[in-house]
Amino acid sequence: MPERGTAGVSQRTVLITGAAGGLGRAFALGFAAQGDRVVVADVNLEGARETVALVEAGGGTALALAVDVTNLASVTALAADAAGWVSEARPGASAPGPATAEPADVAAHPGVIDVVINNAAIYATVTRAPFTELDPDEWDRVMAVNLKGPWLVTRACTPYLPDGGKVINLSSATVMSGSAHWAHYVASKGGVIALTRVLAKELGERNVTVNAIAPGFTLTEASYGLIAGAESYGVDRGSLKRACEPEDIVGAALFLAGNGSAYITGQTLVVDGGRQFI
């Protein structure tokens, strides 16, 4: 494992998808604050650049890269560029290098990706309707981003994961509650939990842990646009009588990416203030 830094965790390379805003941006700021190098990946490159600027304003080091998590060539290029990023990470942003659908050339990119956070997802823009009325094309798109995406990104990053590497997938507490009129979203996030368990089994032989976080309703830009009165939504149903903040989810990710969780894998950590008990 790399040498430990002053924050108790080594300076590592942390790749975060869906980091142009919301939870992804919060993850980037949280990991950068403890000294990690952060790769900010998103289909929205301008938003990723804005996240990088915020990280750098706080004294951190980050790189923005464009990615389509549903496309094998795109995620392969992302992984190679992230792994090839030198320790003196350059400021600003760039698009990925030439994409290829073939496995990444590890010898040409000798770096490592210590932590992968599969956060990219379709959330606020999905249609809420009875399952009998959902558009099959929208179902396929939600599955492609929310479930196929974590599989493809982890697949592309696996050659660069070191002994003791960490993969963290974002699921949702709606899997436990069975949120009505959101079948495609809930099913995709349930699939993330199943995928997490399989990946934990397969990557465990390399001493790589794979875990999932299932957030409850969290106050992000997307959530404010989704529900009126977001600050009080569902608060009365939780054991802790307050709304979930992005920092609550970041804390869970920092734990699962840290040395204290070295013997935890294949698990799903529900962070919802005690609304669901599993």
C-alpha positions in Angstrom: 0.0 0.0 0.0 1.2 3.6 -0.6 2.7 5.6 2.2 0.2 7.1 4.6 -0.3 10.9 4.6 -1.1 13.4 7.4 -4.8 12.7 7.1 -4.3 9.0 8.0 -4.8 7.9 4.5 -2.2 7.9 1.7 -2.3 10.3 -1.2 -4.1 8.1 -3.7 -5.6 8.5 -7.2 -9.4 8.4 -6.8 -11.6 8.2 -9.8 -15.2 9.5 -9.4 -17.8 9.2 -12.1 -20.8 11.6 -12.3 -18.7 14.2 -10.5 -19.8 17.4 -12.4 -22.2 18.2 -9.5 -24.3 16.8 -6.7 -22.9 13.9 -4.7 -20.1 13.3 -7.2 -18.8 16.9 -6.6 -19.1 16.4 -2.9 -17.0 13.2 -3.1 -14.4 15.0 -5.1 -14.1 17.8 -2.6 -14.1 15.3 0.3 -11.3 13.1 -1.0 -9.2 16.1 -2.2 -9.5 17.6 1.3 -7.7 14.6 2.7 -4.9 14.9 0.1 -6.0 12.5 -2.6 -5.6 13.2 -6.3 -9.1 13.2 -7.8 -10.1 12.3 -11.3 -13.4 14.1 -12.0 -15.2 12.1 -14.7 -18.5 13.1 -16.3 -20.3 13.2 -19.6 -20.6 17.0 -18.8 -17.0 18.1 -19.2 -17.8 21.7 -18.4 -19.3 20.7 -15.1 -16.3 18.5 -14.4 -14.1 21.4 -15.0 -16.1 23.5 -12.5 -15.6 20.7 -9.9 -11.8 20.7 -10.6 -11.7 24.5 -10.1 -13.4 24.1 -6.7 -11.0 21.4 -5.7 -8.0 23.5 -6.8 -9.4 26.6 -5.0 -9.3 24.5 -1.8 -5.6 23.5 -2.4 -6.4 20.1 -3.9 -5.3 18.4 -7.1 -7.8 17.2 -9.7 -8.2 16.4 -13.4 -11.4 16.5 -15.4 -12.1 13.9 -18.0 -15.1 13.4 -20.2 -16.7 9.9 -20.2 -19.8 8.1 -21.4 -20.1 5.3 -18.8 -22.3 3.3 -21.1 -19.6 3.0 -23.8 -16.7 0.5 -23.5 -14.3 2.6 -25.6 -15.0 5.7 -23.6 -14.5 4.0 -20.2 -11.4 2.2 -21.5 -9.8 5.6 -22.5 -10.9 7.1 -19.1 -9.2 4.4 -17.1 -6.0 4.6 -19.1 -5.8 8.4 -18.9 -6.6 8.3 -15.1 -3.9 5.7 -14.5 -1.4 7.5 -16.6 -1.9 10.7 -14.7 1.5 11.6 -13.1 1.7 12.5 -9.4 2.3 16.1 -10.3 -1.2 16.2 -11.6 -1.7 19.1 -14.0 -4.5 21.6 -13.3 -7.4 22.1 -15.6 -9.1 19.6 -17.8 -8.8 17.5 -20.9 -10.9 15.1 -22.9 -9.9 11.5 -23.0 -7.1 10.3 -25.3 -7.8 8.1 -28.3 -10.5 5.6 -27.4 -10.2 1.9 -28.1 -12.6 -1.0 -27.4 -9.6 -3.3 -26.7 -8.3 -3.8 -23.2 -6.2 -1.0 -21.9 -2.5 -1.1 -22.5 -1.4 -1.4 -18.9 2.3 -1.3 -19.8 1.9 2.0 -21.5 0.1 3.4 -18.5 2.0 2.1 -15.5 0.0 4.2 -12.9 -2.7 2.9 -10.6 -6.2 3.9 -9.7 -6.5 3.3 -6.0 -10.2 4.0 -5.5 -13.1 3.9 -8.0 -16.4 5.5 -7.1 -19.2 4.6 -9.4 -21.5 7.5 -8.9 -22.8 8.4 -12.3 -26.6 7.8 -12.6 -29.8 9.0 -14.1 -32.0 10.2 -11.2 -33.9 13.5 -11.3 -34.8 13.3 -14.9 -36.4 9.9 -14.9 -40.2 9.6 -15.4 -42.2 8.7 -12.3 -45.1 6.6 -13.4 -46.7 3.1 -12.8 -44.5 0.3 -14.2 -47.2 -0.4 -16.8 -46.8 3.1 -18.2 -43.0 3.4 -18.3 -41.4 3.9 -21.7 -39.2 0.8 -22.6 -36.6 3.1 -24.2 -36.3 5.1 -20.9 -36.0 1.8 -19.0 -33.1 0.8 -21.2 -31.4 4.1 -20.8 -31.7 4.0 -17.0 -30.3 0.5 -16.9 -27.4 1.5 -19.2 -26.2 4.4 -17.1 -27.1 3.1 -13.6 -26.2 -0.5 -13.9 -24.2 -1.2 -17.0 -22.1 1.9 -16.2 -20.6 0.6 -12.9 -19.9 -2.7 -14.6 -18.0 -1.1 -17.5 -16.1 1.4 -15.4 -15.0 -1.3 -12.9 -14.1 -3.6 -15.8 -11.9 -0.9 -17.4 -10.2 0.1 -14.1 -9.5 -3.4 -12.9 -6.1 -3.7 -14.5 -5.0 -0.6 -12.6 -6.4 -1.5 -9.2 -3.6 -2.2 -6.7 -3.4 -4.7 -3.8 -5.8 -3.1 -1.3 -7.7 -1.1 -4.0 -11.2 0.0 -3.3 -14.4 0.1 -5.4 -17.5 1.9 -4.1 -20.8 1.7 -6.0 -23.7 4.0 -5.4 -27.0 2.2 -4.9 -30.1 3.7 -3.2 -32.2 3.2 -0.1 -35.2 3.1 -2.5 -34.2 -0.5 -3.1 -35.1 -1.2 0.6 -38.3 0.8 0.5 -39.5 -0.3 -2.9 -40.3 3.3 -4.0 -43.5 3.1 -6.1 -43.7 4.6 -9.6 -40.0 4.4 -10.1 -39.5 0.8 -11.1 -36.6 1.4 -13.6 -34.6 3.5 -11.2 -35.2 1.2 -8.2 -34.5 -2.0 -10.2 -31.2 -0.5 -11.6 -30.1 0.4 -8.1 -31.0 -3.1 -6.8 -28.9 -4.5 -9.6 -26.0 -2.4 -8.3 -26.2 -4.2 -5.0 -26.1 -7.6 -6.8 -23.2 -6.5 -9.0 -21.3 -5.3 -5.9 -21.5 -8.8 -4.4 -20.3 -10.5 -7.5 -17.4 -8.0 -8.0 -16.4 -8.5 -4.3 -16.2 -12.2 -4.9 -14.1 -11.9 -8.1 -11.8 -9.1 -7.0 -11.3 -10.4 -3.5 -8.6 -12.7 -4.8 -6.6 -9.6 -5.5 -7.3 -8.0 -2.1 -9.6 -5.4 -3.6 -12.8 -4.6 -1.7 -16.0 -3.7 -3.4 -18.9 -2.2 -1.4 -22.0 -0.2 -2.0 -23.6 2.9 -0.4 -27.4 3.2 -0.4 -28.2 6.8 0.3 -31.5 8.0 1.5 -33.0 11.2 0.1 -30.1 13.6 0.1 -30.1 17.4 -0.4 -28.4 17.8 -3.7 -29.2 20.1 -6.6 -31.1 17.3 -8.3 -33.2 16.6 -5.2 -34.1 20.3 -4.7 -35.4 20.2 -8.3 -37.3 16.9 -7.8 -39.4 17.6 -4.7 -40.9 20.8 -3.2 -39.9 21.3 0.4 -36.9 19.0 0.0 -35.4 20.0 3.3 -38.3 18.4 5.3 -39.1 15.5 2.9 -39.3 12.3 4.9 -37.5 13.7 7.9 -40.3 12.5 10.2 -39.8 8.9 9.0 -36.2 8.7 10.1 -34.7 7.9 13.5 -32.6 11.1 13.1 -34.9 14.0 12.6 -32.9 15.9 10.0 -32.3 15.8 6.3 -29.4 13.9 4.8 -26.6 16.2 3.6 -24.1 15.3 0.9 -21.4 15.3 3.6 -23.2 12.3 5.3 -22.7 10.2 2.2 -19.1 11.5 1.7 -18.3 10.3 5.3 -19.4 6.8 4.4 -17.3 6.8 1.2 -14.2 8.0 3.1 -14.7 5.1 5.5 -15.2 2.5 2.8 -12.1 3.8 0.9 -10.0 3.9 4.1 -7.8 1.4 5.9 -10.4 0.9 8.6 -12.7 -1.0 6.2 -10.0 -3.4 4.8 -11.9 -6.5 5.9 -15.3 -5.3 4.7 -16.4 -6.3 1.2 -19.6 -7.1 -0.7 -21.7 -5.1 1.8 -24.2 -2.3 1.3 -24.1 0.6 3.8 -27.5 2.3 4.1 -27.1 6.0 4.9 -30.6 7.3 5.5 -30.8 8.5 9.1 -32.4 5.3 10.3 -35.4 5.1 8.0 -34.7 1.5 7.0 -33.1 -1.2 9.1 -31.6 -4.2 7.4 
